[in-house]
Amino acid sequence: MRLHWHRRDLRATDNAGLAAATPSDPVVPVFIFDTAVLDHAGPPRVAFMLDALDSLREWYRDKGSDLVVAEGDPTSVLPELAAQHGAEKVTWGKDYSGLARERDAAVRQALDDADVAREAVQNAVLHEPGEITTNDGDPYSVFTYFGRKWHDREKAAPYDPPSADTLADVDGDALPTLADLGFEEPEADVPAAGTEEARALLDDFLDENVYEYEERRDFPADECTSRLSAHLKFGTIGIREVYDRTQAAKEGTGGDRRDSVREFQSQLAWREFYTQVLFAHPHVVSSNYKSYENPIEWENDEELLQAWKDGDTGYPIVDAGMRQLRDEAYMHNRVRMIVASFLTKDLLIDWRHGYEWFREKLVDHDTANDNGGWQWAASTGTDAQPYFRIFNPMTQGEDYDPNAEYIKEYVPELRDAAPEIIHDWNDCSLTQRRSAAPEYPDPVVDHSERREEALAMFERARGDD
């Protein structure tokens, strides 16, 4: 008998830990609500996770097994479960954050002390940290070079789901509720979880949008993205399965359509680039990756931070993104870059405040990916946006939402305003603003002025003055 400890692999198919089970060595599926991990969670993610666990539990029950659910410290829970079920081995999917690695080291020691074998398997990425390095064996700090090697490397095929005769005949307890775990109901409308939901999204994306992804992915109103980010975060669908399906789509076409599929695959590579950055530099969760000669003099104005959180900055594309986050626990990727640039370069607020808000509100929050994105926008990260390249939020809105469709969907105060007024809101007169959208706020800062202040702030940090 063996245990498989589900974590970021809430699925049965394409799961290396489950695939190793045999009729003579069946597996007991386990999930532990680890309070140390829940301390870093937000209501949308916990709600999504509970839905995913419910779906996974039903899959096991259909096969005559069940998901064993426990709560507490895995260092004590896992040895107890192993003894209870007569398990001689425990498997789990590797995770790469500093917190996860510390926890796993403690679990390995606890299982060693209990004389229980253990094995961590690869379930979250296609290429683990350390597989793709510079010629000197160092982790890459520039995505371009990492990405080339990532595309060239052979990828493992997905695993088949376990058969019923490899699953232990066990009974699981009821899942806790959000309230049981100490969380309030999320403000957002959290999407449905589970492998069937993930596959439906992938099927829909591969039907046509993947072939137009390169051209349309930056336009939030087009909805040309896969919406798989939360499913990849929690592993309700396997990364090997996703890559395998996209590779088949790429090989079945050519020209621009083939290039478009490759561009989507590059987004999978970005996830793994940031994973290896986090693995090599765990301090980036709370510290700048890039060092400056002097500290960056963030202003951290509380009122401006609150206006940003509320989507009341008077910059339409920024406010649309922040309200989408509030309503859906999700934000389009281009808009994530815009709101992050606005917080750090227009409001001069430390990226860590934005990262913490995303961690609280996003259903797809991923430590490596979110941290990499925030530090990119703040010009403090690896392969980051140079400090002197500052997004103009009005130009970004006009370029990527020219008819203001996305803005009007999430900012109802602007639904009767002409797109040209919306995209020029920063420069409109007070009379023009009151006439076009009397309920929508004036800009909280002047972009041109704040751009100069941001440049000066970073030049002081660089020691240029």
C-alpha positions as CSV (number, residue, x, y, z in Angstrom):
1,M,0.0,0.0,0.0
2,R,1.1,3.5,-0.7
3,L,-0.2,7.1,-0.1
4,H,-0.3,9.8,-2.7
5,W,-0.4,13.2,-1.1
6,H,-2.3,15.6,-3.5
7,R,-1.2,19.2,-3.5
8,R,-0.9,21.2,-6.7
9,D,-2.0,18.1,-8.7
10,L,-5.7,17.9,-8.1
11,R,-6.3,15.4,-10.9
12,A,-6.1,11.7,-11.7
13,T,-4.9,11.9,-15.3
14,D,-1.3,12.8,-16.0
15,N,-0.3,12.3,-12.4
16,A,3.1,10.6,-12.0
17,G,2.4,9.7,-8.4
18,L,-0.8,7.8,-9.2
19,A,0.6,6.2,-12.3
20,A,3.1,4.3,-10.2
21,A,0.4,2.3,-8.3
22,T,-0.3,-1.3,-9.2
23,P,-2.9,-3.8,-8.1
24,S,-0.4,-5.4,-5.7
25,D,0.6,-1.9,-4.5
26,P,-2.6,0.2,-4.5
27,V,-2.6,3.9,-3.7
28,V,-4.6,5.8,-1.0
29,P,-5.3,9.3,-2.3
30,V,-4.8,11.9,0.4
31,F,-5.3,15.7,0.8
32,I,-4.2,17.6,3.8
33,F,-5.4,21.1,4.7
34,D,-2.1,22.5,5.9
35,T,-2.7,25.5,8.1
36,A,0.7,26.9,7.4
37,V,-0.2,27.0,3.7
38,L,-3.7,28.3,4.3
39,D,-2.2,31.3,6.1
40,H,-1.0,32.6,2.7
41,A,-4.3,31.9,0.8
42,G,-7.2,34.1,-0.2
43,P,-10.9,33.2,-0.4
44,P,-11.1,32.9,-4.2
45,R,-8.3,30.3,-4.3
46,V,-9.6,28.3,-1.4
47,A,-13.1,28.3,-3.0
48,F,-11.6,27.1,-6.2
49,M,-9.5,24.5,-4.4
50,L,-12.6,23.1,-2.6
51,D,-14.5,22.8,-5.8
52,A,-11.5,21.0,-7.4
53,L,-11.3,18.6,-4.5
54,D,-15.0,17.8,-4.7
55,S,-14.6,17.0,-8.4
56,L,-11.5,14.8,-7.7
57,R,-13.3,13.0,-4.8
58,E,-16.2,12.2,-7.1
59,W,-13.7,10.7,-9.7
60,Y,-12.3,8.5,-7.0
61,R,-15.7,7.4,-5.8
62,D,-16.7,6.5,-9.3
63,K,-13.8,4.1,-9.3
64,G,-14.7,2.5,-5.9
65,S,-12.2,4.5,-3.9
66,D,-12.2,7.9,-2.1
67,L,-10.1,10.9,-1.2
68,V,-8.9,10.8,2.4
69,V,-9.0,14.3,3.8
70,A,-7.1,15.5,6.9
71,E,-6.2,18.8,8.5
72,G,-3.0,19.7,10.3
73,D,0.7,19.6,10.0
74,P,1.8,17.1,7.3
75,T,4.9,16.1,9.3
76,S,2.5,14.4,11.8
77,V,-0.5,13.7,9.6
78,L,1.3,11.7,6.9
79,P,3.1,9.3,9.3
80,E,-0.2,8.7,11.1
81,L,-2.1,8.0,7.8
82,A,0.7,5.7,6.6
83,A,0.4,3.7,9.9
84,Q,-3.4,3.7,9.7
85,H,-3.5,2.3,6.1
86,G,-0.4,0.2,6.3
87,A,1.3,2.2,3.7
88,E,5.0,1.7,3.0
89,K,5.6,4.6,0.8
90,V,4.3,8.2,0.2
91,T,4.5,10.1,-3.0
92,W,3.8,13.8,-3.8
93,G,4.3,16.3,-6.5
94,K,7.3,18.6,-6.2
95,D,6.8,22.2,-5.5
96,Y,9.5,24.8,-5.8
97,S,8.9,27.8,-3.5
98,G,11.0,28.3,-0.4
99,L,8.0,27.6,1.9
100,A,7.2,24.3,0.0
101,R,10.8,23.2,0.1
102,E,11.1,23.8,3.8
103,R,7.8,21.9,4.4
104,D,9.0,19.0,2.2
105,A,12.3,18.7,4.0
106,A,10.5,18.4,7.3
107,V,8.1,15.8,5.8
108,R,10.9,13.7,4.5
109,Q,12.6,13.7,7.9
110,A,9.3,12.7,9.6
111,L,8.7,9.9,7.2
112,D,12.3,8.7,7.6
113,D,11.8,8.6,11.3
114,A,8.7,6.6,10.8
115,D,10.5,4.2,8.4
116,V,8.2,5.1,5.5
117,A,9.7,5.4,2.1
118,R,9.0,8.6,0.1
119,E,9.3,10.0,-3.4
120,A,8.7,13.4,-4.8
121,V,7.6,13.3,-8.5
122,Q,7.4,15.9,-11.2
123,N,3.9,17.0,-11.8
124,A,3.8,20.8,-12.0
125,V,6.3,21.6,-14.8
126,L,7.7,20.1,-17.9
127,H,11.3,21.0,-17.1
128,E,12.4,21.3,-13.5
129,P,14.7,23.9,-12.1
130,G,18.2,22.9,-13.0
131,E,17.3,21.1,-16.2
132,I,17.7,24.3,-18.4
133,T,20.8,26.3,-17.5
134,T,23.5,28.4,-19.0
135,N,26.6,26.7,-20.3
136,D,28.2,27.4,-16.9
137,G,25.3,25.5,-15.2
138,D,23.7,28.7,-13.7
139,P,20.0,29.5,-13.9
140,Y,19.0,31.9,-16.6
141,S,18.2,35.5,-15.8
142,V,17.0,36.3,-19.3
143,F,14.0,34.5,-20.7
144,T,15.0,34.6,-24.4
145,Y,17.8,32.1,-23.9
146,F,15.8,30.0,-21.5
147,G,12.9,29.9,-23.9
148,R,14.9,28.7,-26.8
149,K,16.2,25.8,-24.9
150,W,12.8,25.1,-23.4
151,H,11.2,24.8,-26.9
152,D,14.0,22.6,-28.1
153,R,13.9,20.1,-25.3
154,E,11.9,16.9,-25.6
155,K,8.8,16.9,-23.4
156,A,7.5,13.9,-21.4
157,A,4.2,12.4,-22.5
158,P,1.2,12.6,-20.2
159,Y,0.4,9.7,-17.9
160,D,-2.8,7.6,-18.1
161,P,-5.2,7.7,-15.2
162,P,-4.9,4.9,-12.6
163,S,-7.2,2.0,-13.1
164,A,-9.8,1.1,-10.5
165,D,-7.8,-2.0,-9.4
166,T,-4.8,0.2,-8.4
167,L,-6.9,2.4,-6.1
168,A,-7.3,1.4,-2.4
169,D,-10.8,0.6,-1.1
170,V,-11.0,3.5,1.4
171,D,-13.7,5.9,2.8
172,G,-13.0,9.6,3.0
173,D,-14.5,12.2,5.3
174,A,-16.6,15.2,4.2
175,L,-14.7,18.2,2.8
176,P,-14.7,21.3,5.1
177,T,-16.5,24.5,4.1
178,L,-14.9,27.8,3.6
179,A,-16.2,28.8,7.0
180,D,-14.7,25.7,8.6
181,L,-11.3,26.8,7.2
182,G,-11.7,30.3,8.5
183,F,-12.5,32.0,5.2
184,E,-15.4,34.3,4.1
185,E,-17.2,33.8,0.9
186,P,-15.2,35.4,-1.9
187,E,-16.5,38.7,-3.3
188,A,-15.8,37.4,-6.8
189,D,-17.7,34.9,-8.9
190,V,-15.1,32.1,-8.8
191,P,-15.0,29.9,-11.9
192,A,-15.8,26.2,-11.7
193,A,-12.9,23.9,-11.0
194,G,-12.1,20.3,-11.9
195,T,-10.5,18.4,-14.8
196,E,-13.7,18.3,-16.9
197,E,-13.9,22.1,-16.6
198,A,-10.3,22.5,-17.5
199,R,-10.6,20.2,-20.5
200,A,-13.6,22.0,-21.8
201,L,-11.7,25.3,-21.7
202,L,-8.7,23.6,-23.5
203,D,-11.0,22.1,-26.1
204,D,-12.7,25.5,-26.7
205,F,-9.3,27.3,-27.0
206,L,-7.8,24.7,-29.4
207,D,-10.9,24.9,-31.6
208,E,-9.8,28.2,-33.0
209,N,-8.4,30.8,-30.6
210,V,-5.0,29.2,-30.3
211,Y,-4.4,29.8,-34.0
212,E,-5.1,33.5,-33.5
213,Y,-3.4,33.8,-30.1
214,E,-0.3,35.6,-31.2
215,E,-2.3,38.3,-32.9
216,R,-5.2,38.7,-30.5
217,R,-3.9,37.7,-27.0
218,D,-3.2,41.3,-25.9
219,F,-6.8,42.6,-26.6
220,P,-8.8,41.9,-23.4
221,A,-12.2,42.3,-25.1
222,D,-11.3,39.6,-27.6
223,E,-11.3,36.8,-24.9
224,C,-8.6,35.0,-27.0
225,T,-6.8,33.5,-24.0
226,S,-7.2,29.9,-22.6
227,R,-8.4,30.8,-19.1
228,L,-6.4,27.8,-17.9
229,S,-4.2,29.7,-15.4
230,A,-6.1,28.6,-12.3
231,H,-6.3,25.0,-13.5
232,L,-2.5,25.0,-14.1
233,K,-2.0,26.5,-10.7
234,F,-3.9,23.8,-8.9
235,G,-3.1,21.1,-11.4
236,T,-6.7,20.2,-12.2
237,I,-5.2,19.5,-15.7
238,G,-1.7,18.3,-16.2
239,I,1.0,20.4,-17.9
240,R,2.1,17.4,-19.9
241,E,-1.5,17.0,-21.2
242,V,-1.8,20.7,-22.1
243,Y,1.5,20.7,-23.9
244,D,0.7,17.4,-25.7
245,R,-2.6,18.8,-27.0
246,T,-1.1,22.1,-28.1
247,Q,1.8,20.3,-29.8
248,A,-0.7,18.2,-31.8
249,A,-2.5,21.5,-32.8
250,K,0.8,22.9,-33.9
251,E,1.9,19.9,-35.9
252,G,-1.5,19.9,-37.7
253,T,-1.1,23.3,-39.2
254,G,1.5,25.7,-40.6
255,G,2.5,29.3,-41.2
256,D,1.1,32.0,-38.9
257,R,-1.2,29.5,-37.3
258,R,1.7,27.3,-36.3
259,D,3.6,30.4,-35.0
260,S,0.6,31.3,-32.9
261,V,0.5,27.9,-31.2
262,R,4.2,28.3,-30.4
263,E,3.5,31.7,-28.9
264,F,1.0,30.1,-26.5
265,Q,3.5,27.4,-25.6
266,S,6.0,30.2,-24.9
267,Q,3.6,31.3,-22.1
268,L,4.0,27.9,-20.6
269,A,7.8,28.4,-20.8
270,W,7.4,31.8,-19.0
271,R,5.8,29.9,-16.1
272,E,8.7,27.6,-15.9
273,F,11.3,30.4,-16.3
274,Y,9.8,32.2,-13.2
275,T,9.7,28.8,-11.4
276,Q,13.4,28.4,-11.8
277,V,14.0,32.0,-10.8
278,L,12.1,31.4,-7.6
279,F,13.8,28.1,-6.9
280,A,17.3,29.7,-7.4
281,H,16.4,32.9,-5.5
282,P,13.7,32.2,-2.9
283,H,14.2,35.6,-1.4
284,V,12.4,37.3,-4.4
285,V,9.1,36.6,-2.8
286,S,9.7,39.6,-0.5
287,S,12.8,41.2,-1.9
288,N,13.9,42.8,-5.1
289,Y,15.7,40.4,-7.5
290,K,17.7,43.3,-8.9
291,S,19.8,45.4,-6.6
292,Y,20.2,49.2,-6.9
293,E,22.9,51.2,-5.3
294,N,20.4,53.0,-3.1
295,P,17.0,52.1,-1.8
296,I,14.0,52.9,-4.1
297,E,12.1,55.7,-2.5
298,W,8.6,54.4,-2.9
299,E,6.0,56.9,-1.7
300,N,3.4,54.3,-0.7
301,D,0.5,56.8,-0.4
302,E,-2.4,54.9,1.4
303,E,-5.2,56.8,-0.3
304,L,-3.7,56.2,-3.8
305,L,-3.2,52.5,-3.0
306,Q,-6.9,52.3,-1.9
307,A,-8.1,54.1,-5.1
308,W,-6.1,51.5,-7.1
309,K,-7.6,48.6,-5.2
310,D,-11.1,50.0,-5.7
311,G,-10.7,50.7,-9.4
312,D,-11.3,54.4,-8.8
313,T,-8.1,56.0,-10.2
314,G,-9.7,57.9,-13.0
315,Y,-7.6,55.9,-15.5
316,P,-10.2,53.8,-17.4
317,I,-8.1,50.7,-18.4
318,V,-6.6,50.5,-14.9
319,D,-10.0,50.7,-13.2
320,A,-11.5,48.2,-15.6
321,G,-8.8,45.7,-14.7
322,M,-9.1,46.2,-11.0
323,R,-12.8,45.8,-11.1
324,Q,-12.5,42.7,-13.2
325,L,-10.2,41.4,-10.5
326,R,-12.9,42.2,-7.9
327,D,-15.7,40.7,-9.9
328,E,-14.1,37.6,-11.3
329,A,-10.9,36.9,-9.2
330,Y,-9.1,37.1,-12.6
331,M,-7.6,39.8,-14.8
332,H,-6.5,39.7,-18.4
333,N,-2.7,39.4,-18.7
334,R,-2.1,42.6,-20.7
335,V,-4.2,44.5,-18.2
336,R,-2.2,42.9,-15.3
337,M,0.9,44.5,-16.8
338,I,-0.9,47.9,-17.2
339,V,-2.2,48.0,-13.6
340,A,1.2,46.9,-12.2
341,S,3.0,49.5,-14.1
342,F,0.5,52.1,-13.0
343,L,0.9,51.2,-9.3
344,T,4.7,51.3,-9.4
345,K,5.4,54.0,-11.9
346,D,2.4,56.4,-11.7
347,L,1.5,56.0,-8.0
348,L,5.1,55.2,-6.9
349,I,3.9,52.4,-4.7
350,D,6.1,49.4,-3.8
351,W,5.3,46.4,-6.0
352,R,4.9,44.3,-2.8
353,H,1.6,46.0,-2.0
354,G,0.3,45.0,-5.5
355,Y,1.6,41.5,-5.2
356,E,-0.1,41.1,-1.8
357,W,-3.4,42.3,-3.2
358,F,-3.2,39.9,-6.2
359,R,-2.3,37.1,-3.8
360,E,-5.5,37.9,-1.9
361,K,-7.8,38.4,-4.9
362,L,-6.6,36.2,-7.8
363,V,-7.9,32.7,-8.1
364,D,-4.9,31.8,-10.2
365,H,-2.3,33.4,-7.9
366,D,1.0,31.5,-8.4
367,T,4.0,32.6,-6.3
368,A,6.6,32.3,-9.0
369,N,4.5,33.7,-11.9
370,D,2.9,36.6,-10.0
371,N,6.2,37.6,-8.3
372,G,8.0,37.5,-11.7
373,G,5.3,39.7,-13.3
374,W,5.2,42.2,-10.5
375,Q,9.0,42.6,-10.4
376,W,9.1,42.8,-14.2
377,A,6.7,45.8,-14.1
378,A,8.5,47.4,-11.2
379,S,11.9,47.1,-12.9
380,T,13.3,45.2,-10.0
381,G,13.2,41.7,-11.4
382,T,15.0,39.4,-13.7
383,D,14.7,40.3,-17.4
384,A,12.6,43.2,-16.2
385,Q,11.1,46.2,-18.0
386,P,13.8,48.9,-18.0
387,Y,13.0,51.6,-15.5
388,F,12.8,54.2,-18.2
389,R,10.1,52.4,-20.2
390,I,6.9,53.4,-18.5
391,F,3.5,52.4,-19.7
392,N,1.2,55.3,-20.6
393,P,-2.1,54.0,-19.3
394,M,-4.1,56.1,-21.8
395,T,-2.1,54.9,-24.8
396,Q,-2.3,51.3,-23.5
397,G,-6.1,51.6,-23.3
398,E,-6.3,53.0,-26.8
399,D,-4.0,50.5,-28.3
400,Y,-5.4,47.4,-26.7
401,D,-9.1,48.3,-26.2
402,P,-9.6,50.8,-29.1
403,N,-13.4,50.7,-28.9
404,A,-13.4,50.7,-25.1
405,E,-15.4,47.4,-25.0
406,Y,-13.5,46.0,-22.2
407,I,-13.5,49.2,-20.2
408,K,-17.2,49.7,-20.6
409,E,-17.9,46.1,-19.5
410,Y,-16.3,46.7,-16.1
411,V,-16.7,50.5,-15.7
412,P,-20.4,51.1,-16.1
413,E,-20.0,54.9,-15.4
414,L,-18.3,55.1,-18.9
415,R,-20.8,53.1,-20.9
416,D,-22.3,56.1,-22.5
417,A,-19.0,57.9,-23.1
418,A,-17.4,57.9,-26.6
419,P,-14.1,55.9,-26.9
420,E,-12.1,59.0,-27.8
421,I,-13.2,60.7,-24.5
422,I,-12.4,57.5,-22.5
423,H,-9.0,57.2,-24.0
424,D,-8.3,60.9,-23.5
425,W,-9.7,61.1,-20.0
426,N,-6.5,62.3,-18.4
427,D,-6.4,65.3,-20.7
428,C,-10.1,66.1,-20.9
429,S,-11.3,69.3,-19.2
430,L,-13.5,69.1,-16.1
431,T,-16.5,70.2,-18.2
432,Q,-15.9,67.4,-20.7
433,R,-15.6,64.8,-18.0
434,R,-18.8,65.9,-16.2
435,S,-20.7,65.9,-19.4
436,A,-19.5,62.5,-20.6
437,A,-19.5,60.5,-17.3
438,P,-20.5,62.6,-14.2
439,E,-20.1,59.6,-11.9
440,Y,-16.6,58.6,-13.0
441,P,-13.7,60.0,-11.0
442,D,-11.1,62.5,-12.1
443,P,-7.5,61.1,-12.5
444,V,-5.9,60.7,-9.1
445,V,-2.5,61.7,-10.5
446,D,-1.1,63.3,-13.7
447,H,0.7,60.7,-15.7
448,S,3.2,63.1,-17.3
449,E,4.2,64.5,-14.0
450,R,4.4,61.1,-12.3
451,R,6.5,59.7,-15.1
452,E,9.1,62.3,-14.5
453,E,9.0,61.6,-10.7
454,A,9.4,57.9,-11.4
455,L,12.4,58.4,-13.6
456,A,14.0,60.6,-10.9
457,M,13.2,58.1,-8.2
458,F,14.9,55.3,-10.1
459,E,17.9,57.5,-11.1
460,R,18.4,58.3,-7.4
461,A,18.3,54.5,-6.7
462,R,20.8,53.9,-9.4
463,G,23.1,56.6,-7.9
464,D,22.9,58.7,-11.1
465,D,22.4,62.0,-9.3
